[in-house]
């Protein structure tokens, strides 16, 4: 299974959640609402989840093994960092109207 596209949907300046991302696999399956989190001086991803009646959360989709999770996490964080670099390089007038930044 190959990651064929990563879209940074939203970027946040405040708080530990830094971005919401969609990832496409093999050009055929998209997973939305993967979150990029920055906490304890590191970045990691949180998979999409749903709240249960007992106020706990359960992942809707998740990697089965640590190897694939590391691959996915690395690709998503790299795409996030590239998006930040593009935002930093954009002229100031474009930044003000950018729908990615909240």
Biopython code that builds the backbone (N, CA, C, O; Angstrom):
import numpy as np
from Bio.PDB.StructureBuilder import StructureBuilder

atoms = [
    (1, "UNK", "N", (0.852, -1.168, 0.000)),
    (1, "UNK", "CA", (0.000, 0.000, 0.000)),
    (1, "UNK", "C", (0.900, 1.234, 0.000)),
    (1, "UNK", "O", (1.798, 1.368, 0.832)),
    (2, "UNK", "N", (0.644, 2.120, -0.939)),
    (2, "UNK", "CA", (1.449, 3.334, -1.068)),
    (2, "UNK", "C", (0.622, 4.566, -0.716)),
    (2, "UNK", "O", (-0.566, 4.637, -1.029)),
    (3, "UNK", "N", (1.247, 5.517, -0.075)),
    (3, "UNK", "CA", (0.625, 6.818, 0.161)),
    (3, "UNK", "C", (0.790, 7.590, -1.136)),
    (3, "UNK", "O", (1.912, 7.865, -1.559)),
    (4, "UNK", "N", (-0.326, 7.942, -1.770)),
    (4, "UNK", "CA", (-0.251, 8.620, -3.061)),
    (4, "UNK", "C", (-0.561, 10.110, -2.981)),
    (4, "UNK", "O", (-0.282, 10.845, -3.929)),
    (5, "UNK", "N", (-1.131, 10.568, -1.873)),
    (5, "UNK", "CA", (-1.402, 12.004, -1.724)),
    (5, "UNK", "C", (-1.617, 12.327, -0.256)),
    (5, "UNK", "O", (-2.194, 11.543, 0.498)),
    (6, "UNK", "N", (-1.140, 13.496, 0.127)),
    (6, "UNK", "CA", (-1.395, 14.021, 1.474)),
    (6, "UNK", "C", (-1.838, 15.462, 1.307)),
    (6, "UNK", "O", (-1.122, 16.277, 0.725)),
    (7, "UNK", "N", (-3.022, 15.775, 1.820)),
    (7, "UNK", "CA", (-3.544, 17.137, 1.753)),
    (7, "UNK", "C", (-3.635, 17.701, 3.164)),
    (7, "UNK", "O", (-4.258, 17.108, 4.044)),
    (8, "UNK", "N", (-3.014, 18.841, 3.364)),
    (8, "UNK", "CA", (-3.124, 19.552, 4.638)),
    (8, "UNK", "C", (-4.390, 20.387, 4.537)),
    (8, "UNK", "O", (-4.424, 21.361, 3.785)),
    (9, "UNK", "N", (-5.418, 20.030, 5.272)),
    (9, "UNK", "CA", (-6.725, 20.693, 5.168)),
    (9, "UNK", "C", (-6.774, 22.000, 5.959)),
    (9, "UNK", "O", (-7.263, 23.015, 5.462)),
    (10, "UNK", "N", (-6.272, 21.970, 7.177)),
    (10, "UNK", "CA", (-6.273, 23.165, 8.040)),
    (10, "UNK", "C", (-4.987, 23.167, 8.847)),
    (10, "UNK", "O", (-4.463, 22.116, 9.216)),
    (11, "UNK", "N", (-4.488, 24.368, 9.115)),
    (11, "UNK", "CA", (-3.311, 24.552, 9.966)),
    (11, "UNK", "C", (-3.720, 25.475, 11.099)),
    (11, "UNK", "O", (-4.388, 26.484, 10.872)),
    (12, "UNK", "N", (-3.323, 25.135, 12.319)),
    (12, "UNK", "CA", (-3.664, 25.918, 13.496)),
    (12, "UNK", "C", (-2.401, 26.481, 14.133)),
    (12, "UNK", "O", (-1.389, 25.788, 14.235)),
    (13, "UNK", "N", (-2.462, 27.735, 14.561)),
    (13, "UNK", "CA", (-1.327, 28.366, 15.229)),
    (13, "UNK", "C", (-1.321, 28.092, 16.732)),
    (13, "UNK", "O", (-0.262, 27.907, 17.330)),
    (14, "UNK", "N", (-2.503, 28.069, 17.333)),
    (14, "UNK", "CA", (-2.613, 27.944, 18.791)),
    (14, "UNK", "C", (-2.958, 26.520, 19.201)),
    (14, "UNK", "O", (-3.612, 25.785, 18.463)),
    (15, "UNK", "N", (-2.504, 26.147, 20.393)),
    (15, "UNK", "CA", (-2.841, 24.848, 20.958)),
    (15, "UNK", "C", (-1.971, 23.729, 20.424)),
    (15, "UNK", "O", (-1.150, 23.938, 19.531)),
    (16, "UNK", "N", (-2.156, 22.538, 20.975)),
    (16, "UNK", "CA", (-1.324, 21.401, 20.573)),
    (16, "UNK", "C", (-1.700, 20.826, 19.204)),
    (16, "UNK", "O", (-0.847, 20.241, 18.536)),
    (17, "UNK", "N", (-2.962, 20.982, 18.771)),
    (17, "UNK", "CA", (-3.332, 20.478, 17.446)),
    (17, "UNK", "C", (-2.837, 21.469, 16.399)),
    (17, "UNK", "O", (-3.218, 22.640, 16.409)),
    (18, "UNK", "N", (-1.991, 20.992, 15.501)),
    (18, "UNK", "CA", (-1.352, 21.868, 14.517)),
    (18, "UNK", "C", (-1.950, 21.770, 13.131)),
    (18, "UNK", "O", (-1.854, 22.724, 12.359)),
    (19, "UNK", "N", (-2.573, 20.638, 12.783)),
    (19, "UNK", "CA", (-3.138, 20.499, 11.444)),
    (19, "UNK", "C", (-4.149, 19.354, 11.399)),
    (19, "UNK", "O", (-4.140, 18.439, 12.223)),
    (20, "UNK", "N", (-5.020, 19.453, 10.393)),
    (20, "UNK", "CA", (-5.929, 18.360, 10.052)),
    (20, "UNK", "C", (-5.587, 17.968, 8.620)),
    (20, "UNK", "O", (-5.479, 18.818, 7.736)),
    (21, "UNK", "N", (-5.416, 16.659, 8.406)),
    (21, "UNK", "CA", (-4.840, 16.143, 7.174)),
    (21, "UNK", "C", (-5.716, 15.035, 6.588)),
    (21, "UNK", "O", (-6.377, 14.296, 7.319)),
    (22, "UNK", "N", (-5.709, 14.934, 5.253)),
    (22, "UNK", "CA", (-6.307, 13.802, 4.553)),
    (22, "UNK", "C", (-5.193, 13.065, 3.811)),
    (22, "UNK", "O", (-4.310, 13.690, 3.224)),
    (23, "UNK", "N", (-5.243, 11.742, 3.842)),
    (23, "UNK", "CA", (-4.225, 10.921, 3.181)),
    (23, "UNK", "C", (-4.936, 9.969, 2.222)),
    (23, "UNK", "O", (-5.944, 9.352, 2.568)),
    (24, "UNK", "N", (-4.386, 9.861, 1.001)),
    (24, "UNK", "CA", (-4.918, 8.935, 0.011)),
    (24, "UNK", "C", (-3.926, 7.790, -0.177)),
    (24, "UNK", "O", (-2.717, 8.003, -0.275)),
    (25, "UNK", "N", (-4.463, 6.580, -0.223)),
    (25, "UNK", "CA", (-3.662, 5.371, -0.397)),
    (25, "UNK", "C", (-3.975, 4.745, -1.752)),
    (25, "UNK", "O", (-5.137, 4.558, -2.115)),
    (26, "UNK", "N", (-2.919, 4.427, -2.488)),
    (26, "UNK", "CA", (-3.040, 3.773, -3.794)),
    (26, "UNK", "C", (-3.992, 4.503, -4.744)),
    (26, "UNK", "O", (-4.548, 3.890, -5.656)),
    (27, "UNK", "N", (-4.180, 5.790, -4.539)),
    (27, "UNK", "CA", (-5.076, 6.563, -5.391)),
    (27, "UNK", "C", (-6.520, 6.094, -5.326)),
    (27, "UNK", "O", (-7.320, 6.431, -6.198)),
    (28, "UNK", "N", (-6.869, 5.305, -4.284)),
    (28, "UNK", "CA", (-8.195, 4.689, -4.232)),
    (28, "UNK", "C", (-8.924, 4.819, -2.903)),
    (28, "UNK", "O", (-10.146, 4.679, -2.859)),
    (29, "UNK", "N", (-8.206, 5.082, -1.829)),
    (29, "UNK", "CA", (-8.820, 5.147, -0.506)),
    (29, "UNK", "C", (-8.325, 6.388, 0.206)),
    (29, "UNK", "O", (-7.117, 6.595, 0.330)),
    (30, "UNK", "N", (-9.254, 7.224, 0.679)),
    (30, "UNK", "CA", (-8.884, 8.441, 1.402)),
    (30, "UNK", "C", (-9.277, 8.305, 2.870)),
    (30, "UNK", "O", (-10.360, 7.820, 3.196)),
    (31, "UNK", "N", (-8.383, 8.741, 3.740)),
    (31, "UNK", "CA", (-8.653, 8.797, 5.178)),
    (31, "UNK", "C", (-8.576, 10.270, 5.571)),
    (31, "UNK", "O", (-7.540, 10.914, 5.403)),
    (32, "UNK", "N", (-9.675, 10.792, 6.094)),
    (32, "UNK", "CA", (-9.769, 12.193, 6.468)),
    (32, "UNK", "C", (-9.633, 12.356, 7.983)),
    (32, "UNK", "O", (-9.767, 11.400, 8.746)),
    (33, "UNK", "N", (-9.368, 13.574, 8.385)),
    (33, "UNK", "CA", (-9.349, 13.981, 9.804)),
    (33, "UNK", "C", (-8.236, 13.354, 10.623)),
    (33, "UNK", "O", (-8.415, 13.093, 11.813)),
    (34, "UNK", "N", (-7.088, 13.108, 10.004)),
    (34, "UNK", "CA", (-5.891, 12.737, 10.759)),
    (34, "UNK", "C", (-5.342, 14.036, 11.342)),
    (34, "UNK", "O", (-5.197, 15.025, 10.624)),
    (35, "UNK", "N", (-5.043, 14.038, 12.613)),
    (35, "UNK", "CA", (-4.582, 15.260, 13.283)),
    (35, "UNK", "C", (-3.077, 15.215, 13.529)),
    (35, "UNK", "O", (-2.524, 14.183, 13.910)),
    (36, "UNK", "N", (-2.428, 16.353, 13.304)),
    (36, "UNK", "CA", (-1.017, 16.512, 13.653)),
    (36, "UNK", "C", (-0.991, 17.232, 14.996)),
    (36, "UNK", "O", (-1.545, 18.323, 15.135)),
    (37, "UNK", "N", (-0.352, 16.624, 15.971)),
    (37, "UNK", "CA", (-0.294, 17.147, 17.335)),
    (37, "UNK", "C", (1.160, 17.443, 17.689)),
    (37, "UNK", "O", (2.069, 16.697, 17.326)),
    (38, "UNK", "N", (1.359, 18.554, 18.411)),
    (38, "UNK", "CA", (2.694, 18.867, 18.942)),
    (38, "UNK", "C", (2.577, 18.915, 20.460)),
    (38, "UNK", "O", (1.898, 19.781, 21.012)),
    (39, "UNK", "N", (3.236, 17.991, 21.121)),
    (39, "UNK", "CA", (3.205, 17.930, 22.584)),
    (39, "UNK", "C", (4.518, 17.332, 23.066)),
    (39, "UNK", "O", (5.106, 16.476, 22.405)),
    (40, "UNK", "N", (4.961, 17.787, 24.204)),
    (40, "UNK", "CA", (6.206, 17.296, 24.814)),
    (40, "UNK", "C", (7.363, 17.369, 23.818)),
    (40, "UNK", "O", (8.166, 16.442, 23.704)),
    (41, "UNK", "N", (7.429, 18.495, 23.100)),
    (41, "UNK", "CA", (8.519, 18.794, 22.159)),
    (41, "UNK", "C", (8.648, 17.809, 21.002)),
    (41, "UNK", "O", (9.737, 17.633, 20.457)),
    (42, "UNK", "N", (7.543, 17.167, 20.623)),
    (42, "UNK", "CA", (7.593, 16.306, 19.440)),
    (42, "UNK", "C", (6.255, 16.342, 18.714)),
    (42, "UNK", "O", (5.222, 16.685, 19.289)),
    (43, "UNK", "N", (6.302, 15.980, 17.432)),
    (43, "UNK", "CA", (5.095, 15.873, 16.622)),
    (43, "UNK", "C", (4.688, 14.408, 16.526)),
    (43, "UNK", "O", (5.537, 13.517, 16.493)),
    (44, "UNK", "N", (3.378, 14.171, 16.480)),
    (44, "UNK", "CA", (2.847, 12.838, 16.235)),
    (44, "UNK", "C", (1.470, 12.992, 15.616)),
    (44, "UNK", "O", (0.914, 14.090, 15.588)),
    (45, "UNK", "N", (0.920, 11.892, 15.121)),
    (45, "UNK", "CA", (-0.408, 11.952, 14.513)),
    (45, "UNK", "C", (-1.415, 11.220, 15.385)),
    (45, "UNK", "O", (-1.075, 10.310, 16.142)),
    (46, "UNK", "N", (-2.666, 11.648, 15.253)),
    (46, "UNK", "CA", (-3.788, 10.999, 15.919)),
    (46, "UNK", "C", (-4.784, 10.637, 14.822)),
    (46, "UNK", "O", (-5.186, 11.482, 14.022)),
    (47, "UNK", "N", (-5.165, 9.390, 14.803)),
    (47, "UNK", "CA", (-6.072, 8.905, 13.765)),
    (47, "UNK", "C", (-7.505, 9.370, 14.042)),
    (47, "UNK", "O", (-7.840, 9.698, 15.180)),
    (48, "UNK", "N", (-8.347, 9.398, 13.011)),
    (48, "UNK", "CA", (-9.741, 9.816, 13.213)),
    (48, "UNK", "C", (-10.435, 8.877, 14.197)),
    (48, "UNK", "O", (-10.205, 7.667, 14.195)),
    (49, "UNK", "N", (-11.284, 9.457, 15.033)),
    (49, "UNK", "CA", (-11.950, 8.658, 16.057)),
    (49, "UNK", "C", (-13.392, 9.103, 16.238)),
    (49, "UNK", "O", (-13.825, 10.130, 15.715)),
    (50, "UNK", "N", (-14.108, 8.302, 16.987)),
    (50, "UNK", "CA", (-15.506, 8.600, 17.277)),
    (50, "UNK", "C", (-15.699, 8.478, 18.789)),
    (50, "UNK", "O", (-15.091, 7.626, 19.438)),
    (51, "UNK", "N", (-16.550, 9.338, 19.335)),
    (51, "UNK", "CA", (-16.824, 9.311, 20.771)),
    (51, "UNK", "C", (-17.878, 8.249, 21.076)),
    (51, "UNK", "O", (-18.930, 8.198, 20.441)),
    (52, "UNK", "N", (-17.579, 7.412, 22.050)),
    (52, "UNK", "CA", (-18.495, 6.363, 22.486)),
    (52, "UNK", "C", (-19.474, 6.917, 23.524)),
    (52, "UNK", "O", (-19.229, 7.982, 24.091)),
    (53, "UNK", "N", (-20.570, 6.213, 23.778)),
    (53, "UNK", "CA", (-21.538, 6.670, 24.787)),
    (53, "UNK", "C", (-20.934, 6.849, 26.186)),
    (53, "UNK", "O", (-21.441, 7.645, 26.977)),
    (54, "UNK", "N", (-19.859, 6.120, 26.496)),
    (54, "UNK", "CA", (-19.232, 6.244, 27.815)),
    (54, "UNK", "C", (-18.147, 7.334, 27.843)),
    (54, "UNK", "O", (-17.315, 7.358, 28.750)),
    (55, "UNK", "N", (-18.157, 8.237, 26.846)),
    (55, "UNK", "CA", (-17.231, 9.374, 26.744)),
    (55, "UNK", "C", (-15.779, 8.973, 26.468)),
    (55, "UNK", "O", (-14.875, 9.789, 26.644)),
    (56, "UNK", "N", (-15.547, 7.743, 26.043)),
    (56, "UNK", "CA", (-14.217, 7.349, 25.576)),
    (56, "UNK", "C", (-14.203, 7.491, 24.056)),
    (56, "UNK", "O", (-15.249, 7.669, 23.430)),
    (57, "UNK", "N", (-13.026, 7.413, 23.477)),
    (57, "UNK", "CA", (-12.900, 7.538, 22.028)),
    (57, "UNK", "C", (-12.351, 6.249, 21.447)),
    (57, "UNK", "O", (-11.547, 5.558, 22.072)),
    (58, "UNK", "N", (-12.800, 5.938, 20.240)),
    (58, "UNK", "CA", (-12.332, 4.741, 19.541)),
    (58, "UNK", "C", (-11.934, 5.136, 18.126)),
    (58, "UNK", "O", (-12.692, 5.799, 17.419)),
    (59, "UNK", "N", (-10.722, 4.718, 17.716)),
    (59, "UNK", "CA", (-10.272, 5.020, 16.362)),
    (59, "UNK", "C", (-11.219, 4.392, 15.344)),
    (59, "UNK", "O", (-11.671, 3.258, 15.507)),
    (60, "UNK", "N", (-11.507, 5.156, 14.289)),
    (60, "UNK", "CA", (-12.323, 4.642, 13.194)),
    (60, "UNK", "C", (-11.448, 3.824, 12.252)),
    (60, "UNK", "O", (-11.877, 2.802, 11.715)),
    (61, "UNK", "N", (-10.222, 4.286, 12.060)),
    (61, "UNK", "CA", (-9.250, 3.611, 11.208)),
    (61, "UNK", "C", (-7.888, 3.786, 11.860)),
    (61, "UNK", "O", (-7.614, 4.822, 12.466)),
    (62, "UNK", "N", (-7.033, 2.772, 11.738)),
    (62, "UNK", "CA", (-5.710, 2.894, 12.358)),
    (62, "UNK", "C", (-4.743, 1.910, 11.721)),
    (62, "UNK", "O", (-5.158, 0.880, 11.189)),
    (63, "UNK", "N", (-3.448, 2.227, 11.774)),
    (63, "UNK", "CA", (-2.444, 1.286, 11.271)),
    (63, "UNK", "C", (-2.436, 0.026, 12.134)),
    (63, "UNK", "O", (-2.668, 0.087, 13.341)),
    (64, "UNK", "N", (-2.166, -1.107, 11.506)),
    (64, "UNK", "CA", (-2.151, -2.386, 12.218)),
    (64, "UNK", "C", (-0.807, -2.659, 12.878)),
    (64, "UNK", "O", (-0.751, -3.309, 13.922)),
    (65, "UNK", "N", (0.288, -2.164, 12.274)),
    (65, "UNK", "CA", (1.596, -2.456, 12.862)),
    (65, "UNK", "C", (2.426, -1.184, 13.019)),
    (65, "UNK", "O", (2.138, -0.163, 12.395)),
    (66, "UNK", "N", (3.438, -1.255, 13.842)),
    (66, "UNK", "CA", (4.258, -0.078, 14.159)),
    (66, "UNK", "C", (5.065, 0.401, 12.959)),
    (66, "UNK", "O", (5.336, 1.595, 12.837)),
    (67, "UNK", "N", (5.448, -0.500, 12.084)),
    (67, "UNK", "CA", (6.213, -0.119, 10.911)),
    (67, "UNK", "C", (5.397, 0.804, 10.000)),
    (67, "UNK", "O", (5.878, 1.854, 9.572)),
    (68, "UNK", "N", (4.156, 0.398, 9.710)),
    (68, "UNK", "CA", (3.323, 1.236, 8.846)),
    (68, "UNK", "C", (2.940, 2.532, 9.553)),
    (68, "UNK", "O", (2.864, 3.582, 8.916)),
    (69, "UNK", "N", (2.700, 2.471, 10.857)),
    (69, "UNK", "CA", (2.378, 3.693, 11.594)),
    (69, "UNK", "C", (3.533, 4.685, 11.495)),
    (69, "UNK", "O", (3.307, 5.877, 11.288)),
    (70, "UNK", "N", (4.762, 4.207, 11.640)),
    (70, "UNK", "CA", (5.930, 5.082, 11.539)),
    (70, "UNK", "C", (6.040, 5.683, 10.141)),
    (70, "UNK", "O", (6.359, 6.864, 9.998)),
    (71, "UNK", "N", (5.779, 4.879, 9.108)),
    (71, "UNK", "CA", (5.813, 5.372, 7.733)),
    (71, "UNK", "C", (4.763, 6.454, 7.514)),
    (71, "UNK", "O", (5.051, 7.507, 6.945)),
    (72, "UNK", "N", (3.549, 6.187, 7.970)),
    (72, "UNK", "CA", (2.452, 7.147, 7.831)),
    (72, "UNK", "C", (2.745, 8.432, 8.602)),
    (72, "UNK", "O", (2.577, 9.532, 8.076)),
    (73, "UNK", "N", (3.180, 8.285, 9.840)),
    (73, "UNK", "CA", (3.469, 9.443, 10.679)),
    (73, "UNK", "C", (4.576, 10.306, 10.059)),
    (73, "UNK", "O", (4.462, 11.531, 10.025)),
    (74, "UNK", "N", (5.616, 9.686, 9.582)),
    (74, "UNK", "CA", (6.715, 10.408, 8.967)),
    (74, "UNK", "C", (6.256, 11.174, 7.726)),
    (74, "UNK", "O", (6.617, 12.336, 7.541)),
    (75, "UNK", "N", (5.461, 10.524, 6.881)),
    (75, "UNK", "CA", (4.972, 11.172, 5.658)),
    (75, "UNK", "C", (4.057, 12.345, 5.973)),
    (75, "UNK", "O", (4.168, 13.399, 5.348)),
    (76, "UNK", "N", (3.155, 12.178, 6.933)),
    (76, "UNK", "CA", (2.218, 13.245, 7.291)),
    (76, "UNK", "C", (2.962, 14.425, 7.904)),
    (76, "UNK", "O", (2.701, 15.571, 7.536)),
    (77, "UNK", "N", (3.873, 14.173, 8.820)),
    (77, "UNK", "CA", (4.618, 15.255, 9.464)),
    (77, "UNK", "C", (5.508, 15.973, 8.445)),
    (77, "UNK", "O", (5.649, 17.194, 8.512)),
    (78, "UNK", "N", (6.099, 15.251, 7.520)),
    (78, "UNK", "CA", (6.894, 15.881, 6.465)),
    (78, "UNK", "C", (6.028, 16.782, 5.589)),
    (78, "UNK", "O", (6.444, 17.885, 5.236)),
    (79, "UNK", "N", (4.827, 16.321, 5.234)),
    (79, "UNK", "CA", (3.908, 17.134, 4.434)),
    (79, "UNK", "C", (3.468, 18.377, 5.202)),
    (79, "UNK", "O", (3.349, 19.458, 4.625)),
    (80, "UNK", "N", (3.229, 18.222, 6.498)),
    (80, "UNK", "CA", (2.867, 19.367, 7.343)),
    (80, "UNK", "C", (3.998, 20.390, 7.369)),
    (80, "UNK", "O", (3.756, 21.586, 7.201)),
    (81, "UNK", "N", (5.223, 19.933, 7.576)),
    (81, "UNK", "CA", (6.365, 20.849, 7.615)),
    (81, "UNK", "C", (6.568, 21.545, 6.269)),
    (81, "UNK", "O", (6.927, 22.722, 6.235)),
    (82, "UNK", "N", (6.345, 20.839, 5.166)),
    (82, "UNK", "CA", (6.449, 21.454, 3.836)),
    (82, "UNK", "C", (5.373, 22.517, 3.654)),
    (82, "UNK", "O", (5.634, 23.574, 3.079)),
    (83, "UNK", "N", (4.163, 22.243, 4.142)),
    (83, "UNK", "CA", (3.082, 23.224, 4.046)),
    (83, "UNK", "C", (3.408, 24.471, 4.868)),
    (83, "UNK", "O", (3.129, 25.589, 4.434)),
    (84, "UNK", "N", (3.991, 24.287, 6.042)),
    (84, "UNK", "CA", (4.395, 25.442, 6.860)),
    (84, "UNK", "C", (5.446, 26.267, 6.140)),
    (84, "UNK", "O", (5.399, 27.497, 6.159)),
    (85, "UNK", "N", (6.394, 25.593, 5.504)),
    (85, "UNK", "CA", (7.447, 26.290, 4.761)),
    (85, "UNK", "C", (6.836, 27.104, 3.619)),
    (85, "UNK", "O", (7.242, 28.242, 3.384)),
    (86, "UNK", "N", (5.862, 26.527, 2.911)),
    (86, "UNK", "CA", (5.190, 27.252, 1.833)),
    (86, "UNK", "C", (4.451, 28.468, 2.370)),
    (86, "UNK", "O", (4.466, 29.529, 1.746)),
    (87, "UNK", "N", (3.801, 28.322, 3.527)),
    (87, "UNK", "CA", (3.095, 29.454, 4.128)),
    (87, "UNK", "C", (4.072, 30.549, 4.529)),
    (87, "UNK", "O", (3.785, 31.733, 4.346)),
    (88, "UNK", "N", (5.216, 30.170, 5.070)),
    (88, "UNK", "CA", (6.232, 31.150, 5.469)),
    (88, "UNK", "C", (6.780, 31.903, 4.267)),
    (88, "UNK", "O", (7.117, 33.083, 4.372)),
    (89, "UNK", "N", (6.872, 31.229, 3.125)),
    (89, "UNK", "CA", (7.431, 31.828, 1.920)),
    (89, "UNK", "C", (6.410, 32.673, 1.151)),
    (89, "UNK", "O", (6.794, 33.481, 0.306)),
    (90, "UNK", "N", (5.114, 32.495, 1.434)),
    (90, "UNK", "CA", (4.068, 33.213, 0.709)),
    (90, "UNK", "C", (4.108, 34.700, 1.054)),
    (90, "UNK", "O", (4.412, 35.067, 2.189)),
    (91, "UNK", "N", (3.799, 35.564, 0.070)),
    (91, "UNK", "CA", (3.712, 37.000, 0.371)),
    (91, "UNK", "C", (2.659, 37.269, 1.439)),
    (91, "UNK", "O", (1.690, 36.520, 1.565)),
    (92, "UNK", "N", (2.847, 38.322, 2.194)),
    (92, "UNK", "CA", (1.967, 38.642, 3.329)),
    (92, "UNK", "C", (0.504, 38.752, 2.916)),
    (92, "UNK", "O", (-0.366, 38.299, 3.660)),
    (93, "UNK", "N", (0.201, 39.336, 1.763)),
    (93, "UNK", "CA", (-1.195, 39.481, 1.352)),
    (93, "UNK", "C", (-1.861, 38.135, 1.110)),
    (93, "UNK", "O", (-3.069, 38.006, 1.312)),
    (94, "UNK", "N", (-1.093, 37.116, 0.677)),
    (94, "UNK", "CA", (-1.661, 35.788, 0.486)),
    (94, "UNK", "C", (-1.930, 35.104, 1.812)),
    (94, "UNK", "O", (-2.896, 34.350, 1.932)),
    (95, "UNK", "N", (-1.097, 35.350, 2.807)),
    (95, "UNK", "CA", (-1.271, 34.717, 4.117)),
    (95, "UNK", "C", (-2.577, 35.149, 4.769)),
    (95, "UNK", "O", (-3.232, 34.348, 5.436)),
    (96, "UNK", "N", (-2.961, 36.415, 4.581)),
    (96, "UNK", "CA", (-4.159, 36.936, 5.224)),
    (96, "UNK", "C", (-5.421, 36.246, 4.720)),
    (96, "UNK", "O", (-6.397, 36.117, 5.459)),
    (97, "UNK", "N", (-5.405, 35.810, 3.482)),
    (97, "UNK", "CA", (-6.594, 35.191, 2.884)),
    (97, "UNK", "C", (-6.494, 33.679, 2.790)),
    (97, "UNK", "O", (-7.354, 33.049, 2.174)),
    (98, "UNK", "N", (-5.477, 33.082, 3.381)),
    (98, "UNK", "CA", (-5.254, 31.654, 3.239)),
    (98, "UNK", "C", (-6.274, 30.874, 4.070)),
    (98, "UNK", "O", (-6.322, 31.045, 5.288)),
    (99, "UNK", "N", (-7.100, 30.010, 3.435)),
    (99, "UNK", "CA", (-8.098, 29.249, 4.174)),
    (99, "UNK", "C", (-7.510, 28.141, 5.034)),
    (99, "UNK", "O", (-8.230, 27.551, 5.840)),
    (100, "UNK", "N", (-6.215, 27.839, 4.886)),
    (100, "UNK", "CA", (-5.610, 26.766, 5.678)),
    (100, "UNK", "C", (-5.310, 27.192, 7.104)),
    (100, "UNK", "O", (-5.294, 26.354, 8.005)),
    (101, "UNK", "N", (-5.072, 28.478, 7.325)),
    (101, "UNK", "CA", (-4.594, 28.925, 8.634)),
    (101, "UNK", "C", (-5.752, 29.416, 9.490)),
    (101, "UNK", "O", (-6.558, 30.242, 9.062)),
    (102, "UNK", "N", (-5.818, 28.888, 10.710)),
    (102, "UNK", "CA", (-6.853, 29.305, 11.665)),
    (102, "UNK", "C", (-6.220, 29.678, 12.976)),
    (102, "UNK", "O", (-6.921, 30.057, 13.915)),
]
sb = StructureBuilder()
sb.init_structure("model")
sb.init_model(0)
sb.init_chain("A")
sb.init_seg("    ")
for serial, (resi, resn, name, xyz) in enumerate(atoms, 1):
    if name == "N":
        sb.init_residue(resn, " ", resi, " ")
    sb.init_atom(name, np.array(xyz, "f"), 0.0, 1.0, " ", f" {name:<3s}", serial, name[0])
structure = sb.get_structure()
